[in-house]
Amino acid sequence: MGCSSSNIVTKSNDNIDEQNQKEENASQGKNQSQISKKDLKLSSLYKSFGFTYQLLQNSNLLLYTNYLNTNCEFTSIVENQKEKNEKLSFKSSNHSIAIGYRKGYKLEFVNQDKFFVFLNGPIEAYCVIDGHGPFGNKVAQICQDVLFEYVLNLDKEKFENNYTNSLNEIYEKVNRKIINREEKTYGNYDPFLSGVAVTLIIRIKSMIYCSNVGNVLAIIFNSDTLMPSKFNITELTFNDSNFNEDILNYENNSEQDSQNLNDSIIDNLINPNEINFEIRRIYENGGEMRKLLGETKSRIFVKGKYFPGLINTRSLGDQIGKGIGILSSPHITTFKLSKSINYYLLICSDGINNVMNISRLVAILQENEQLLLESVSSILGESKASYRTHSYTPDMTIVIKELKVSE
C-alpha cells in the first residue's frame, strides 16, 4: 500500500534498528507520545504475521495487511489495554483497538482477508475485505489499495455534503479496476470468478458512515445507561447472503420445491414482500439459487449452469455475476454518536459471523469486562472451535474499536 505523505513513519524488517533510532530522536524533538524501542521492534513481528503498523508524527495510527499473508495463526494488537501477552500487543496513549487476523485451513496459500485501520485526526477509517475465488487475494489487495488511497485523500467537507455519491463512486471505481484488469502491481489475474465482500466505515467527529457489499458484518453497541449490564446494539451493515433464510422460510412453509420457487418468482406469483428484493433482482437477470450437495445454504448461479456459485447478491469483481444481477453499489447507513457514551465498533469477516451471531459476539465482550484483547482472542478461539468437524476453515478477521466523542 503506497503512502506518499511525508509525515508517515514506516517500520520494516530491513532497517528496523536504524529506523528505531531515527524515530526515537524525532519523537523527542516533536513533543510526541513516547513510544519505546520495544514497541517499535514489534513491527517486524507484525510484518511476519501478515500486517504492518505505521505511526504518524502526531501519534495517529495506520494498520494494514500485506499482499502475501501466509500466517496460519492469529495475532492481536491492543492499545490502552491490560497486556496479557507482550509479544502480541503494544500501547499508545490515544486509542483503544484490538485486531484478530487468522488464515483458515484451505487450499489457498495466502490469507484472502485484508484490513486497514487509519486514524488521522478528524478522520478515522476501518475497513475489512474478504476475497473469494481463485484470485481472491489479488482482487482483495487491489480493493484495499484503492479504498485506502480514497480515505487518505478524502475531502472531509465534500464527503459530508454528499457522502452517498462519494461512496457509490469509489465502489464503482474499485469494481471497474478489478474487472477491467487496470491494476498490474500484483501480476495477472482473472476477474470472472473472483471478487470481494467489503465493509468500509468512515468516522468524522460524531458521525459514522458505513458502506458495504457482501457479508462482512459491522455493529456498534454501548451499555444501556439504565441497565449497564445490557447493551444497545445497532447493525450497520446489510448482509447480502441473508437470501438463504428467505428461501429456507419459503420452502419450509410451502409444498413447492426449489424449481417451483424459481418459476414462481419469474411468474410474479409470489408477493414481493415475501421474497428478498435482492433475490428478485437475481432471478429477473437470468440467475437462480441452488444448494450444492452437502451444503445447507443456497448459492447463486447462472440459470441451468454450475457457475459462479456466489453466496452474496452484491460484491466487487465477480464479472460473471454482474451479468445476473450481482451489484457493486454499496448499502450505506449512518449513525450519530452521543457525547458521554462509550461505544464499541466491531467488524468481522464471515469466517466469524457465519458461526457466531451478534448476541454472542457482544456477550463475549461482556464476559471479558470490555477488555478488547481478551475479547478478540475469545471470539477467534470460539469461531475456530466451531469448525472443528470441518475439513475446510475460512479466513477470519475481526476489529474491535472503542469509540468516544470528545467534549
Secondary structure, DSSP 8 states (H G I E B T S, - for coil): -----TTEEE--STTHHHHHHHHHHHHHHTT-----HHHHHHHHHHHHTTEEEEEETTS-EEEEE-S----SS-EEEESSS--S-GGG----SS--EEEEEE--SSS-SS--EEEEEEEETTEEEEEEEEEESTTHHHHHHHHHHHHHHHHHT--HHHHHHSHHHHHHHHHHHHHHHHHTT---TT-----SS-EEEEEEEEEETTEEEEEEESS-EEEEEEE-SS-TTSEEEEE-S--TTTHHHHHHHHHHT-S--HHHHHHHHHTT-S-GGGS-HHHHHHHHTTEEEEE-TT-SSEEEEETTS--EEES-SB-EE-HHHHTTT-B---EEEEEE--TT--EEEEEE-HHHHTTS-HHHHHHHHHHTTT-HHHHHHHHHHHHHHHTTT-S----EEEEEEEE----
